[in-house]
Amino acid sequence: MSSDCFQYRALFEYNHERGDDISLQPGDLLTVAKTALLTPDHQEGDEKCPKGWLHGTNERTKEKGNFPGTFVEYVGVMRAGLPSEKPWPRPVPPTPVGPQPPAATASEGCGSGLDCGFLKSEKERKREKSANQLKLLLNITLSPALYEHP
């Protein structure tokens, strides 16, 4: 199934008259699925000079509905669902270092080999904090530089 769509530009203002119509302002871009135009009597090129009613989406208002084909001009074919531009490569910011705020407890395991979705209990966090403080204290106290004599 093709994802091609036809794009039209409104030439005239149209105020919806029925519940399934959409309003148009000059310059509005409208997207119509190719399948919406395929009728038994459709011939190649009919999309360029639409007659009757079309069913599509007004890109400005995001409304979907019917509008008169004689109020629009053909712009061209477009692929639906594909980005119009290549995404801009954006670098990932560096991972913060240091104590995490209390709200970040759900991701404390990230970067330490633990499952990032694992939520530590308050007791486990206190135990880990105490162990880290003890390691730091022992490293400072038992530092070889403190035992060197001049």
C-alpha positions as CSV (number, residue, x, y, z in Angstrom):
1,M,0.0,0.0,0.0
2,S,1.4,3.4,-1.0
3,S,1.8,6.2,1.5
4,D,1.8,8.8,-1.2
5,C,-0.3,11.9,-0.7
6,F,-1.2,14.8,-2.9
7,Q,-0.7,18.3,-1.5
8,Y,-2.8,21.3,-2.5
9,R,-2.8,25.0,-1.7
10,A,-6.0,26.9,-1.0
11,L,-6.6,29.7,-3.5
12,F,-9.8,31.0,-2.0
13,E,-11.5,31.3,1.4
14,Y,-14.1,28.6,2.1
15,N,-16.3,28.5,5.2
16,H,-17.6,25.0,6.0
17,E,-21.2,24.5,5.2
18,R,-21.7,21.0,6.6
19,G,-20.4,19.2,9.6
20,D,-17.9,17.1,7.7
21,D,-16.5,20.1,5.8
22,I,-13.3,22.1,6.7
23,S,-12.7,25.8,6.3
24,L,-10.0,27.1,4.1
25,Q,-8.0,30.3,4.0
26,P,-5.9,31.4,1.0
27,G,-2.4,29.8,1.3
28,D,-3.5,26.9,3.5
29,L,-1.7,23.6,2.6
30,L,-4.0,20.6,2.3
31,T,-2.9,16.9,2.2
32,V,-5.1,14.4,0.5
33,A,-4.4,10.6,0.5
34,K,-3.9,9.2,-3.0
35,T,-6.4,6.5,-2.1
36,A,-9.1,9.1,-1.5
37,L,-8.9,10.1,-5.2
38,L,-8.9,6.6,-6.6
39,T,-12.3,6.1,-8.1
40,P,-13.3,3.8,-10.9
41,D,-13.3,6.7,-13.4
42,H,-10.0,8.2,-12.2
43,Q,-7.3,8.8,-14.8
44,E,-3.7,9.7,-14.3
45,G,-3.4,13.4,-14.0
46,D,-6.9,14.0,-12.6
47,E,-5.3,15.0,-9.3
48,K,-3.8,18.1,-10.9
49,C,-7.2,19.6,-11.7
50,P,-9.6,18.3,-9.1
51,K,-13.3,18.7,-9.6
52,G,-15.9,18.0,-7.0
53,W,-15.1,17.5,-3.3
54,L,-11.8,16.3,-1.8
55,H,-11.3,14.8,1.6
56,G,-8.0,15.7,3.4
57,T,-6.3,17.5,6.2
58,N,-5.7,21.2,6.5
59,E,-2.1,21.4,7.7
60,R,-2.6,24.8,9.4
61,T,-5.6,23.8,11.5
62,K,-5.0,20.0,11.5
63,E,-8.8,19.7,10.7
64,K,-9.8,16.7,8.6
65,G,-12.8,16.8,6.3
66,N,-14.2,17.8,2.9
67,F,-13.4,20.9,0.8
68,P,-14.2,21.9,-2.8
69,G,-11.5,20.8,-5.2
70,T,-12.1,23.9,-7.3
71,F,-10.9,26.1,-4.5
72,V,-7.3,24.7,-4.5
73,E,-4.3,24.3,-6.7
74,Y,-2.2,21.2,-7.1
75,V,1.3,21.5,-5.4
76,G,2.7,18.0,-5.8
77,V,3.2,14.5,-4.4
78,M,4.5,14.0,-0.9
79,R,5.4,11.0,1.1
80,A,3.3,10.7,4.3
81,G,5.0,9.7,7.5
82,L,8.5,10.4,6.4
83,P,10.5,13.4,7.8
84,S,10.9,16.2,5.3
85,E,14.5,16.8,6.5
86,K,17.3,14.8,7.7
87,P,17.3,15.0,11.6
88,W,19.9,17.3,13.0
89,P,22.6,15.3,14.9
90,R,22.5,16.5,18.5
91,P,25.3,15.5,20.9
92,V,24.3,13.9,24.1
93,P,25.3,16.0,27.2
94,P,27.9,14.4,29.5
95,T,26.6,12.4,32.4
96,P,26.6,14.5,35.6
97,V,29.1,13.5,38.3
98,G,28.6,13.9,42.0
99,P,25.6,13.5,44.4
100,Q,22.2,13.1,42.7
101,P,19.2,15.0,44.0
102,P,16.7,13.0,45.9
103,A,14.3,12.9,42.9
104,A,16.8,11.0,40.8
105,T,16.7,7.8,42.9
106,A,15.0,5.8,40.2
107,S,18.1,6.2,38.0
108,E,20.8,5.9,40.6
109,G,21.8,2.5,39.1
110,C,22.6,4.0,35.7
111,G,26.3,3.9,34.9
112,S,27.1,1.5,37.7
113,G,26.2,-1.7,36.0
114,L,22.8,-1.9,37.8
115,D,19.4,-2.0,36.1
116,C,18.3,1.7,35.6
117,G,14.7,0.8,36.3
118,F,15.6,-0.6,39.7
119,L,14.4,1.6,42.5
120,K,16.5,1.4,45.7
121,S,14.8,1.6,49.0
122,E,15.6,4.3,51.5
123,K,17.5,1.9,53.7
124,E,19.6,0.7,50.8
125,R,20.5,4.2,49.8
126,K,21.5,5.1,53.4
127,R,23.6,1.9,53.6
128,E,25.4,2.7,50.3
129,K,26.0,6.3,51.4
130,S,27.5,5.2,54.7
131,A,29.8,2.7,52.9
132,N,31.0,5.3,50.5
133,Q,31.7,7.8,53.3
134,L,33.6,5.1,55.2
135,K,35.7,4.3,52.1
136,L,36.5,8.0,51.7
137,L,37.4,8.3,55.3
138,L,39.7,5.2,55.2
139,N,41.4,6.5,52.0
140,I,42.2,9.8,53.6
141,T,43.3,8.3,56.9
142,L,45.4,5.5,55.4
143,S,46.9,7.6,52.7
144,P,50.6,6.8,52.2
145,A,51.5,10.5,52.0
146,L,50.5,10.9,55.6
147,Y,53.0,8.4,56.8
148,E,56.0,9.6,54.9
149,H,58.6,11.4,56.9
150,P,60.8,14.1,55.5
